[in-house]
Amino acid sequence: MTVVPDETPTLGRRALLRGGIASAIGLGAAACSPGDETASTPSSSGSPLSTSSAPTGPTASPAPSASSASAPGASAGGAATVPAVLRTPGPDIRRADSAPPAVALTFHGAGEAALTLRALDVLAAHHAHVTVFAVGRWLAANPELGRAIVAGGHDLGNHTWSHRTLPRLSADAARTEIADGARAVAAIAGSSPLLFRPSGTPESTPTIRAAAAASGYARCISYDVDPADYQDPGTTAVVNRTLAGVQAGSIVSLHLGHAGTVAALPRILGGLAARSLAPVTVTSLLA
């Protein structure tokens, strides 16, 4: 599998984006490990996110559905076809069974806007494509970032509205978290409507899967490589752990809101290239 050079984003475009959103502050990057909450993390308005009641999300756009989702990433110049596996109910997808000569680097989408822009620059320079599972509240506060992600040829999926720990929630609260996140993603033209990753857990539960299905997600996307970059172990550790775990077909869990992760990206991409493993989107990996 070859990677098509990314011709859409340029450093000039990045500079314009920086000028428009340099002052925007998104959600802090919260770990996707079990038991994590975002209650102490500042939102774009500076107030803490509450976990005592279900958050109120955007209402302008409908949640995605399997019948209406047909061309994720279309605005980036690709008439992409949703892989059949994403339309078929089943267990969490941890990796690609067909093991193509590629891996999917996936990112929790939250944190400082500048770090995301820096990561997009690195990815463009390496002609690499990735998947960002955006926290809806962060995406709603930073729509320019969502548009830049899609314009770069990357997948943009749903990581719930406020990154609550889904296994701890009631069925109704879980449905609200997922549906509100879905609306935030759907508001970004060209986003990937069938990609969902649960927050606060590496694996879904029957309650989470039912809540996801209510918003049109037949599958939850998990991962088989976790370098625990959200613990900020240092750039070298993130690089070594990632490259030690990846194989053809792997899905890697990373976090945009951590400087060490962004700093590790060039070395991770170089290591993948040395092993002839192309960095592609989840949609491409599962095609």
N, C-alpha and C positions, 0 to 999 in steps of 0.2 A: 504493500500500500504506500502510495506516495502522497506527500503533502503539497497541496496547491499553494503557491506563494500568495500571501495576503497583500493584495494591491490596494485595498480600500483605505485602511488607516495610514496616516503619515505622521511624522513628528510635528509637522505644521498643524495638523488637526489636533494633535495632543496638546500643543501649546495653546490653541484656542479654547480647548476644553478646560485646561488648567485655569485660564483666565476667568472662565465662567463659573467654575465650581470650587475654586481654591478655598473659599471660605466655608464651604458646606461641610458639616460634621455629621457622619453617619453613625450607625450603631457600631459599638466596639465589637471586635471579633471575639465571639464567644466560642468556646470549645464545643465540638459535637459529641463529646463523650457522654455516657449515661450520667444523669443527675445534674447536668448543667442547666443553669437558668440565666436570663439576662436582666434580672431584677435590679442589679446594681450598675448596669451599664447605661451611660447617658444616651438619650435619644437625640435627634437633630434639634429638638427644642430645648435641650438641656435638662429635662425632667427625667426621673428614673422610670423605667418600664415596669409596669405593675404585673405581677403574676398572680394576684389574688382574684382577679376577675378576667373574663375573656376580653381581649382587646377589640377595639372597634377599627376595622380596616376600611380600605377604599370600597366604594360602591358603584363607581362609574362604569366598570366593565364587567361582563359576566365571567364566571369561572370557565376554564377550558372544558371541552368535552371531546371524547374520542371521535365523534362524528364531524366536529368542526375543525379539528386540528389536522392540517395536511401539509403544511410547508414551513416547518421551523427554520429560522435563519434565512428566509427568502429575501429579506431586505439587504442581506450581505452579498447578494449576487448569486445565491444558490437556490434552485428549486428543489430543496431537499425533500425526500420521501421519508415519512415516519416509519421506522423499522417495525415489522409485524409483531415482534416480541413486546413492544411498548403498548400494543393494542390488545394484548392477550393476558388475562388475569393469571397470576402465578406468584411464586415466591420472589423475594428481593433479588435483584440482579447485582451480583458482586463482581462479575467479570464477564468477558465475552467467551462463550463456550467454544467458538470456532478458532480462538487464539490466533487472530491475524497478527502480522508483524507490526503491531502498533499498541499503544497504551493510551488510556484516557486520563489526563490530569484533570481533576475536578476541584473546584474551590468553593468554600463557604463564602458567599458574597456579603461582606459587611466591613466596617472599619473606615479608616481615613481615606478620603477620595484620592489623595496624592499617591497612596500606596497602590491603589488599583490602577491608576494611570501609569505608574512606573511599571507595573506588571504587564500592562498592555503594550507598552513600548518594547519590553524584552521579548514578549511573544511575537510581536510583529517583526522584530529584527531576526528572529529565528524561524520565521514562517511557520510558527506552531499554532495549533488551534486547541482550545480547551473548553471545559464546561464550567459555568458559574451557576451554582445554586444560590440564588439571591434571597436574603431575608427581606420580606416584603416591605417592612417599615424603612429599611435602609434604601431600598430601591425607589420607594415613593418619595423619599427625601432627596434622592440623587438620580433623577431620571436620565440626566446626561450620561451617567456612567452606564446605565442599562443600554442606552442607544450606542455608546462607544463599544460595548462588549459585542453587541449584535453586528455592528458595522465591521468589526474585526474578524467576522466569520466564526465567532464562538457561539456555543450553545448557551442560552440563558433560561434556567429552570427555576423551580419553586423550592424554597427551603423554609416554608411557613411564614406567617406574618411577623411574629416577634421572637422566634426562636425559643419558645417555651419547651420544656421537657415533655414531649408528647406522651410517653408511657404513663405519666402522672395525671394526665387530664381525663376528664369525662369524655364520653363519645361526642356529646354536643360541643364541648370546648375544642376538641381535636378537629371536628369538622369546620368550626369557625376559623381556627388557625390556618388550616390548609386552604380553605376557600378564599380567605382574605389575601393570603399569599398568592394564590392563583390569579386573583384580579389584578394585583400589583404587577405581576409578570405579564399578564395579557395586555396591560396598558402600554407595553413597550413593543412597538411594531417589529415583527420578525422574530419574536421570542419563541422558545421551544415549548409548546403547550402540553406535551405529555411527559415532561421530565420533572420528577418530584423526589426529593430526599427528605426523610423525616428529620426533625431536629431533636437533639438531646439523646440520641440513641443510634447505635450502629445498625440495629435491626428493627424492622417493623413488628407490630403485634397485630392480632386480628382486628382490634379496635382501630388502629392506625390505618390498616389496609381498607377497612370499610369506609373510614372518613376520607381517605384518598380517592376511593372509587366514586364517592359522592361528588367529587370535583372533576371526574373524568380521567383519573390516573389509574390505569390498570395495573401498573407495577410501581414499586418503590426502588430507587437506585441506591445501592449500598456501595461497598468497596472491599477490595482484598488487600490493599496496602495502606497502612496508616502510620506515618512517621511521627505522629503526635506533635506536629509543629505548633499547635495551639499552646503547648507548654513552654514555648520559646527555649528549646534546648540549645540553640545556636545554629548558625548557618551550616557549618560542616556536618553537624549531626543530622539536620534535615536532609542534606544531600546524600549522606551515606545511608541513612535509613531508607530513603526512597529508592535509591538505586539497588540496594541489597534486596529489596522486596519485589521489585517489578519483574514481570515476565510478559511475554506476548499475551495480549488480551486483558491485562490488569486494569483496574480502575483505582486510582490513587486519591486519597482524601487530603486536601490541603486547605489553607485559609488565607484569603487575601489581606486581612487586616493585621498581619504580622510582618514586621520589617525583615526578620530573619528568613521568612519564607520567600519573600520577594527577592532578597539578596541571593537566595539559593537557586533561583530559577535558571540563570545562565548555566550553572554547573550541572543541574539536573538535565536540562535540555541537551547539553554537550554529552553527558553520559548516555542518554538515550540514543543520540545519533551514533555514538561509537559502537552501539550494539544493534544498529540498524532498526531501531524501534521508533516509529513515527508517532509524534504526539498529536492525537486527533480528538475530536469531540466524542461524547458518548453516543450521539446519534450515528456518527460515522463508524464507531467501533462496533455497534450492534447491527449495522446494515447487512 
